[in-house]
Amino acid sequence: MASRKKIKMKVETQHHQRSLPPPCPAEAFICGNTVDLIFREINKTAVVTIMNLDTGEAIHYNVSTNDCSISIDLGNNQSESNYNIELILDGKAYTGEFTTNEI
């Protein structure tokens, strides 16, 4: 059985001050071929895009409103590959990279 691993998310907007970037308002996890996003607060509107970095193919795009979590099934045909997840909330983009493992 696959174990749940946290996806490290970072803000993609530039900061002009010498301060730490704000924390991502959501946590992302990968477990097998499922990505879970858990929001710290109910989001107004979240845009989620997942790209396969090996093929350049966008495999998931979703706009959700008023959710506290999102579960994304990458499908059984997704073999071990490298992916980028982009989450846009309140005009800020957060990205993270992860790898799926064959089950």
DATARA-V491880 format. One record per helix or strand. SS is the DSSP state (H for helix, E for strand). FROM is the first residue (numbers start at 1). TO is the last residue. If there is no record, write none. Layout:
# DATARA-V491880
SS;FROM;TO / SS;FROM;TO
This chain:
# DATARA-V491880
E;4;7 / E;10;11 / E;26;31 / E;34;39 / E;45;52 / E;58;65 / E;69;73 / E;82;89 / E;92;99
